[in-house]
Amino acid sequence: MLDTLYAAGVTEVFLEVAREARRAFPFPVRALHADATSFHVHGQYEGLGEEVGAIRVTYGYSRDHRPDLKQWVMNLVCADAGGIPLLFAPGDGNQSDREALVPLLARYRQALDLGAVVVLDGAGYSRENLRALEGFSWILRVPATLKEARALLEGEFPREAWTPLLPGYRGLEVEADYGGVRQRWLLVESEARAREEEEGLRRRVARAEGEAEKALGRLLSQRFACEADARRALVVDEEASGKLPYHRLVYLGVQEERRRGRVGRPRKGEAPLSVSYRLLARLEVDEGKLERARRGLGRFLLATDVLNREALPAGEVLGRYKDQGRTVERGFRFLKDPLFFTGSTFLKRPERVMALGMVMALALLVYALAKDPPCAGCSGFSSGCAWWSWRAGPWSSTWPPITRLRCACWGRGDITSWSEGGAECGFWGPHRGENRGGVLKNPAQGAGERPDPGGRQRT
């Protein structure tokens, strides 16, 4: 069976199955989430994978934290609606995500037949990939290794320059031109992430202090022929101090040491056998370095080529990027669950590994559809749509209160307003009448009744 699947083309077969799933369970796709992960194997696979079209099972960067084992890579593209996989492609064990994911999207763009925003992590952000994504709308994470990105991540900005995005997040936008592509850069600062990274910074400072103490001990143990040499050594060691990420060496002076030929009080006029000088210095935390390190805590940088801020607001850019965790990354967590038994499977040929990977992706497809089956349309609470959720928001002093409703199967389309006659969805627009029409009822109340401000229910 696995050989038959491989001969039919694992990516093409999966793509056709995903198409049929969309016909049977129609759901809109507003964003495509692409990512890759690795699966280790226990075989040697020596001299295998030479067949045209077969992957190479070999050593590479291991997401399983098993660099001692060979591996293969699964590339997956999922819809924002429920994390349903739409495209699967196996890759070599040493595949570079930077060189694989964007060409994969470009190759199957027509087959996917989707005009959705593409969301990728920082591995996809390069000059070549930005040119290859021409015609796509995309949201990418900008690597912190870029000089332009570091300037923003470590920069100081006035309080009024920041705007709230999502609860616990704030951001500011700048226009940029990278790789010849005009784009919006969104600098995001997360409160929770800043707290976590602050704790990590304290641990790094403690570790660095131990290394700095060793460097100081080596410097203080040296003896110099004259005071000038000792001072010169301190100047030279300032370069080493500059390499210390969070500390600096403070000069305290020079101590003269005289060596005589005998023990006891020296005789009058007796010259010492030798005179040497030792440096006196101490170690302290460099507050300037520490402040610069704190400045970038909790920050990351996103980029999009959608220049119209009304079409794609900054909060929506962040929200769609965060959806990586509930779509493609959640799919990988499902496939790597110990109950899935993929780690204990042994196949002799890479072609069968590719076919098994497609079966795994099909299992994820069925799981995603069964776990959160998309409804045929937003028919409101009265029809018992399991996708609608009621979330109380901040309340105003007048009626109607400010509330938020969300239909998870349609992505991030919030119900942005409420009245006794109906509700308005940020994606579909006003809802009226029965079956995407009658009054969208509060699940805690009957039609036309005021919602309970304290109620948070899910139907």
Protein Blocks (a to p, Z undefined) as FASTA:
>chain_A
ZZmmmmnopmlmmmmmmmmmmmmmgcddfbdcddddddddfbfopoihkaghiacddddd
dfklpakbccddddddddfehoiafbdcdddfkbcfklmmmmmmmmmmmmnopabdcddd
fklgcfklmmmmgoiacdddddfkbmklmmmmmpccdfklpccfbehiacddddddeehi
acdddddddfklmmmmmmmmmmmmmmmmmmmmmmmmmmmmpccfbfklmmmmmmmmmmmm
mmpmkbccddfbdcdddddfbecjddehiacfbdcddddddddddfklmmmmmmmgoiac
dddfblblklmcfklmmmmmmmmmmmmmmmmmmmmpmklommmpccfbfklmmmmmmmmm
mmmmmmmmmmmgcdfbdebjknopakbccddddddfbdcdddddddfknojadcfbdcfk
bccdfklopaedeehiaacddfkbcehiacdfkbccdZZ
